[in-house]
Structures are given as C-alpha cells and as structure tokens.
Amino acid sequence: MTANFNYSIPERVVGSVEAFKRAIERFHSQPVDLVDLAEGDAGYSPKLTTIVERASVEGVGTFRGKERRTITFAPSKKPGWWIRRTDQPEQLDTAVDIANLWTSARNLVLRSGSPHNYLRMVEHIIALKSGLGVDNIVIETNSGDPPLFDDSSLPLVKAMKRARIVDTQEDAHYVAVKEPVAFPGPRGDFLLFLPPEDGRRTVRLDVAIDWRTIIGKQRIVFDVTPRTFEHGSYARTNATHRQYQLAKTIGWLFADTRNLGYDKNNILIHGRKRWYGEPRFPLEGTQKYLEPVWHRATLDLLAALSLTGGDRFAGTVVSYRSGHTQDCDAIRHLYRNDLLVRI
C-alpha cells in the first residue's frame, strides 16, 4: 500500500503557527524507519465489546518495589472502562475519561471522588482499550500502585485474551476530529490530528522521537490493529541512566520519582552512547532498536486516545517529540472546543 507521509499546515493551529512550521519541517526531514499499514478492515468488531471471564495478572509494584500488585479485568454491562479500588468500597468506580485525569506530569493518574481513589501510571493499562478494541470493562485493583512486568504490557494483553473478548448487541461509537488540527509545543514538538480518510473507523499513527542519547531519531508509521498493538505492547518504558539512579537512591523521597519497582529487566535504560540492558525491536540492517518509539506510540499515545470515554477514536495522529502532558492537553482541548464529532 502506498501512502503519503507528508502533511500540510492545517488552518487550525492551537499555538504558534511559525513554531509548528519549523517543527514539521524537521519532522519531514526525519526518514521513516518502518511502515506497517493494514489493507481494509483493521480487525475490530463493529459492535461494542466486553469480556466474559475474569482474568488477573500480578507483578512487582511500580512505586513500592518489594510489594506485589494485582490487576483484574472483569466483565461490565455499563459502557466504557472503569477503575474499581476494591480497598475503597465506599468510593464509586472511576471512569476512564479525560474528565477524570488528575495529572499527566510523569505518568497518567486517573482519580474521582476521594483524593485516595486513584490509579497511577494507567497509560500502560488503558491503552488496551484502543489497542484491542475492548469497550466495556472493569479494572479491579486494591492499590493505586499498578504492577510492572518484564514484558511491558504484553501480560495484560494475554490476560485480556484469556478473558475472551465478545461482542454485545450494540453498535460501537466512534469520534473523530471535525477538521485537521495541530498542537505545537514549546520544545519543537507537535501533535497533528487528521480526520479519517473515506470514513474509515481506524487509527493510523505516524510517530517520531528524537533523543540526544543512543536512542537517537526513530520514526514508525502503522495502522493500529490487534496485531500491531500486541507487537508494540512488548516495548518497555525507557529511562535515562541518570533517572534510573535517581529512582534507586534519593528518588524514594519524592512521589514523582518513587519508581522503586524499576529494574534493568522491566524498563529500558539508556545513556548517551550505550544501552544498559538488552534493547528490543532491532531494525534489520541498522544499529537501531525501535523499542522506544513503539512504546511511545502504542502504550503512551494510544492511552491518551483511550480517554474518549465510551467512544472509539478514529483518524490519523502524527506525533513528533510529544509526551504525556501534550497528548492529554490536546484531547482536553478537542473536547473543550467541540472539535470532535460522532461518525
């Protein structure tokens, strides 16, 4: 399949048009490392879906380190994804929705009701909503501290498969941007949202990163399907060697850096000139490992696109050097300014 991966300046730019022009010029100068496009149907059911079994997965606590944490996927008859803190039975379930985003500073934290009724680093969990096409589900946990896995989010994908995804009787609901809209950032970064072509109810991602470490410049273009999502779910979050050392020393003093569960197996640690551990997703014929850009696309960006409540997002999203806060600010802006439409 041939496709054009060069993009025009849209009429609606939220921020500096000149900054966006400079950023997209640098973006277009970066070659595409990998293309994986779907022919026709992406493989998702046109019906709303849920699961029929309960499925649990356990891992070391992300922020506690030595304590084990469990996530359980449970069937749900009400639309959308819901987080249920079983240790706080007096609290209502928290809807996975941009309205309940508490913070996106270092990771996504969803919360409703009591300040204690939250779940941290939800991005690696809720990305499954868009990635696997599961619409109605309850996430049960007895802690706000999610588990970490050596295989990133792949154990969650396998748990969802064990739970057996099934159709309901109701048609799925989709939202898309009414028109192209760009969100330039302060670091030469941007997000660009485009309506789906020919009314397709699919998601295409064109994601580029540029690190001043061994990660370097990476760019992939792919259609989100259950296959590409499962492939990307194996990509671990990454941290610089300095960030890793901070988490293991004085980082425990501060909530934002108290990632005590991190080790050299469950995250990808990188320095200016070397990897600390074994990187994944080698690009044949090169010295590149595309694990960082796959993680950014499938488990970070798709998580933000999963904050559309009971709706599925459709269209193309182009991301250049963007991150959690910019992703979520963009989704919030689309809702606040009535730029999304049901298709």
Residue pairs with C-beta under 8 A, 6 or more apart in sequence:
1 37
1 39
3 35
3 37
3 221
5 32
5 206
5 221
6 28
7 24
7 28
7 192
7 194
7 318
8 180
9 17
9 20
9 21
9 24
9 182
10 179
10 180
10 181
10 182
10 192
11 179
11 180
12 179
12 180
12 181
12 182
12 339
13 20
13 181
13 182
13 183
13 184
14 181
14 182
14 183
14 184
14 330
14 333
15 182
15 183
15 184
15 185
16 184
17 184
19 184
19 188
20 182
20 184
20 190
22 188
23 184
23 185
23 188
23 189
23 190
23 320
23 321
24 182
24 190
24 192
24 320
26 188
26 320
27 190
27 208
27 318
27 320
30 208
30 210
30 217
30 219
31 219
32 219
32 220
32 221
33 218
33 219
33 220
33 283
33 286
33 288
33 290
33 293
34 220
34 221
34 222
34 283
34 290
35 220
35 221
35 222
36 220
36 221
36 222
36 223
36 228
37 204
37 221
37 222
37 223
38 202
38 223
38 225
38 228
42 202
42 203
42 223
42 224
42 225
43 133
43 225
43 226
43 227
44 133
44 172
44 201
44 202
44 225
44 226
44 312
45 133
45 167
45 172
46 171
46 172
46 201
47 167
47 168
47 169
47 170
47 171
47 172
48 79
48 135
48 136
48 167
48 168
48 170
48 171
48 172
48 173
49 133
49 134
49 135
49 136
49 165
49 166
49 167
49 168
49 172
50 75
50 76
50 77
50 134
50 135
50 136
50 137
50 165
50 166
50 168
51 73
51 74
51 75
51 134
51 137
51 160
51 163
51 164
51 165
51 166
52 75
52 163
52 164
52 166
53 75
53 162
53 163
53 164
54 72
54 73
54 74
54 75
54 163
55 72
55 73
55 159
55 160
55 162
55 163
56 70
56 71
56 72
56 73
56 159
57 70
57 71
57 147
57 149
57 155
57 156
57 158
57 159
58 68
58 69
58 70
58 71
58 147
59 68
59 69
59 147
59 148
59 149
59 155
59 261
60 66
60 67
60 68
60 69
60 147
60 148
60 261
60 266
61 67
61 68
61 69
61 143
61 145
61 146
61 147
61 148
61 260
61 261
62 69
62 120
62 121
62 145
62 146
62 147
62 148
62 259
62 261
62 262
63 120
63 145
63 258
63 259
63 260
63 261
64 145
64 260
64 261
65 260
65 261
66 260
67 145
68 147
69 141
69 143
69 145
69 146
69 147
70 141
70 142
70 147
71 125
71 139
71 140
71 141
71 146
71 147
71 156
71 159
72 139
72 140
72 141
73 137
73 138
73 139
73 140
73 159
73 160
73 163
74 84
74 137
74 138
74 139
74 140
75 136
75 137
75 138
75 163
76 82
76 136
76 137
76 138
77 136
78 136
79 135
79 136
79 309
79 310
80 95
80 96
80 97
80 135
80 136
80 309
80 310
81 95
81 96
81 126
81 129
81 134
81 135
81 136
81 137
81 138
81 139
81 306
82 93
82 94
82 95
82 96
82 137
82 138
82 139
83 93
83 94
83 96
83 110
83 119
83 122
83 138
83 139
83 141
84 93
84 94
84 138
84 139
84 140
84 141
85 91
85 94
85 117
85 119
85 141
85 142
85 143
85 144
86 140
86 141
86 142
87 142
87 143
88 114
88 116
88 117
91 112
91 113
91 114
91 117
92 112
92 113
92 117
93 138
94 100
94 110
94 111
94 112
94 113
94 117
94 118
94 119
95 112
95 309
96 110
96 122
96 126
96 129
96 306
96 307
96 309
97 307
97 308
97 309
98 307
98 308
98 309
98 328
98 331
98 332
98 335
99 309
100 110
100 111
100 112
101 108
101 109
101 110
101 307
101 328
101 332
102 109
102 110
102 111
102 118
103 109
104 324
104 325
104 327
104 328
104 329
105 256
105 324
105 325
106 256
106 257
106 324
107 120
107 121
107 122
107 123
107 324
108 121
108 122
108 123
108 126
108 303
108 304
108 324
108 328
109 118
109 119
109 120
109 121
109 122
110 118
110 119
110 122
110 126
111 117
111 118
111 119
116 144
118 144
119 125
119 139
119 141
119 144
119 146
120 144
120 145
120 146
121 146
122 146
122 303
123 299
123 300
123 303
123 304
123 324
124 146
124 152
124 153
124 156
124 237
124 299
124 303
125 139
125 146
125 153
125 156
126 303
126 306
126 307
127 153
127 229
127 233
127 298
127 299
127 300
127 302
127 303
127 306
128 134
128 153
128 156
128 157
128 160
128 229
128 233
128 306
129 135
129 137
129 306
130 203
130 224
130 229
130 302
130 303
130 305
130 306
130 312
130 313
131 157
131 224
131 226
131 229
131 230
131 232
131 233
131 298
131 302
132 157
132 160
132 165
132 226
132 229
132 230
133 165
133 226
133 312
134 160
134 165
135 168
135 172
135 310
135 312
136 168
136 310
148 261
148 262
148 266
148 267
149 155
149 156
149 266
150 265
150 266
151 234
152 233
152 234
152 235
152 236
152 237
152 266
152 295
152 299
153 233
153 234
153 299
154 230
154 233
154 234
156 233
157 229
157 230
157 233
172 201
172 312
173 310
173 311
173 312
173 342
174 201
174 311
174 312
174 313
174 314
174 342
174 343
175 308
175 311
175 312
175 313
175 314
175 340
175 341
175 342
175 343
176 195
176 196
176 313
176 314
176 315
176 340
176 341
176 343
177 193
177 194
177 195
177 315
177 334
177 339
177 340
177 341
178 195
178 339
178 340
178 341
179 195
179 339
180 192
180 193
180 194
180 195
181 192
181 193
181 334
181 339
182 190
182 191
182 192
182 193
183 190
183 191
183 192
183 193
183 326
183 329
183 330
183 333
184 190
185 191
185 321
185 322
185 326
187 321
188 321
189 320
189 321
189 322
189 323
189 326
190 318
190 319
190 320
190 321
190 322
191 317
191 318
191 319
191 320
191 322
191 326
191 327
191 330
192 317
192 318
192 319
193 315
193 316
193 317
193 330
193 334
194 315
194 316
194 317
194 318
195 315
196 202
196 314
196 315
196 316
196 343
197 316
199 343
200 314
201 312
201 314
201 343
202 223
202 224
202 314
203 223
203 224
203 302
203 305
203 313
203 314
203 315
203 316
203 317
204 221
204 222
204 223
204 224
204 315
204 316
204 317
205 220
205 221
205 222
205 223
205 224
205 297
205 301
205 302
205 316
205 317
205 318
205 319
206 219
206 220
206 221
206 316
206 317
206 318
206 319
207 219
207 220
207 221
207 293
207 296
207 297
207 301
207 318
207 319
208 217
208 218
208 219
208 293
208 319
208 320
208 321
209 215
209 217
209 218
209 219
209 292
209 293
209 296
209 321
210 216
210 217
210 218
210 320
210 321
211 270
211 292
212 272
213 240
213 270
213 271
213 272
213 273
214 270
214 271
214 272
214 273
214 274
214 275
215 238
215 270
215 292
216 288
218 288
218 290
218 292
218 293
219 293
220 290
220 293
220 294
220 297
222 228
222 297
224 298
224 302
228 298
229 298
229 302
231 294
231 298
232 294
232 295
232 297
232 298
232 299
233 298
233 299
234 280
234 281
234 294
235 280
235 281
235 291
235 292
235 294
235 295
235 298
235 299
236 266
236 267
236 268
236 280
236 291
236 295
237 267
237 268
237 295
237 299
238 267
238 268
238 269
238 270
238 291
238 292
238 295
239 247
239 259
239 262
239 267
239 268
239 269
239 270
240 269
240 270
240 271
241 269
241 270
241 271
241 276
243 257
244 262
244 267
244 269
244 276
246 257
247 257
247 258
247 259
247 260
247 262
248 260
248 262
251 257
251 258
251 259
251 260
252 258
252 260
264 276
264 277
265 277
268 275
268 277
268 279
268 280
268 291
268 292
268 295
269 275
269 276
269 277
270 276
270 279
270 292
275 289
279 289
279 291
280 289
280 291
281 289
281 290
281 291
281 294
282 288
282 289
282 290
283 289
283 290
296 319
297 319
300 323
300 324
300 327
301 317
301 319
301 322
301 327
303 327
304 324
304 327
304 328
304 330
304 331
305 313
305 317
305 331
306 313
307 328
307 331
308 331
308 340
311 342
314 343
319 327
333 339
334 340
